[in-house]
Amino acid sequence: MSMKSKILLLILCSFLFACSSTSKNKVTVEGDGSNSGDLSKVVCKKESVTGSHFKKVVCRTVGEIKRDREALDRNSSSSSHSNSREY
């Protein structure tokens, strides 16, 4: 086997192994936040990435999710009051 053939075979094998994955759609979820003591539990979910067909796994604690929802509620209620002006 020539040197070019060996390099080509090595590159081909690299592409094959780089594209393979050991886990197919595995997402681990620990706790669902239904108990008040579950704020430190980690919840992972797949989210769509804008401009891509790939999904990204995002993991956050239940406490972070709750805090983000409360901040969003506060911001949306304050923006609805400020946008109520008539011109």
C-alpha positions in Angstrom: 0.0 0.0 0.0 1.4 3.4 -1.0 1.7 6.3 1.3 -1.0 8.2 -0.4 -3.4 5.3 0.0 -2.6 5.1 3.8 -3.2 8.8 4.3 -6.5 8.6 2.3 -7.6 5.6 4.3 -6.7 7.4 7.6 -8.7 10.5 6.5 -11.7 8.4 5.5 -11.7 6.6 8.8 -11.4 9.9 10.7 -14.5 11.2 9.0 -16.4 8.0 9.7 -15.6 8.0 13.4 -16.1 11.7 13.8 -19.7 11.5 12.4 -20.7 8.6 14.6 -22.3 9.2 17.9 -22.6 7.0 21.0 -25.9 8.5 22.2 -28.9 9.0 20.0 -31.3 11.7 21.4 -30.3 11.0 25.0 -31.4 13.7 27.5 -31.2 13.1 31.2 -33.8 14.7 33.4 -33.5 14.7 37.2 -36.6 15.9 38.9 -39.4 17.9 37.4 -39.6 20.7 39.9 -42.9 19.6 41.3 -41.6 19.6 44.9 -40.5 22.9 46.4 -37.2 21.3 47.5 -36.3 20.4 43.8 -34.8 23.9 43.0 -31.3 22.4 42.6 -32.4 19.6 40.3 -31.0 19.7 36.8 -33.4 19.7 33.8 -32.0 19.2 30.3 -34.0 19.7 27.1 -33.3 20.0 23.4 -33.8 23.5 21.9 -33.8 24.4 18.3 -31.0 26.6 17.1 -31.9 29.5 14.9 -30.6 29.0 11.4 -29.7 25.3 11.9 -31.3 21.9 11.7 -29.4 20.7 14.7 -30.8 20.8 18.2 -28.8 21.9 21.2 -29.1 20.3 24.7 -29.5 23.0 27.3 -29.3 22.1 31.0 -30.5 24.4 33.8 -31.6 24.0 37.4 -35.3 24.2 38.3 -34.4 27.4 40.3 -32.9 29.0 37.2 -35.9 28.2 35.1 -38.3 29.6 37.8 -36.2 32.8 38.2 -36.2 33.3 34.4 -40.0 32.8 34.2 -40.5 35.3 37.0 -38.2 37.9 35.3 -40.0 37.4 32.0 -43.4 37.9 33.7 -42.1 41.1 35.4 -40.7 42.4 32.1 -43.8 41.6 30.0 -46.1 43.2 32.5 -44.0 46.4 32.8 -43.7 46.6 29.0 -47.4 46.3 28.5 -48.0 49.2 30.9 -45.5 51.4 29.1 -46.9 50.5 25.7 -50.4 51.5 26.7 -49.9 55.2 25.8 -52.0 56.5 23.0 -50.5 58.8 20.4 
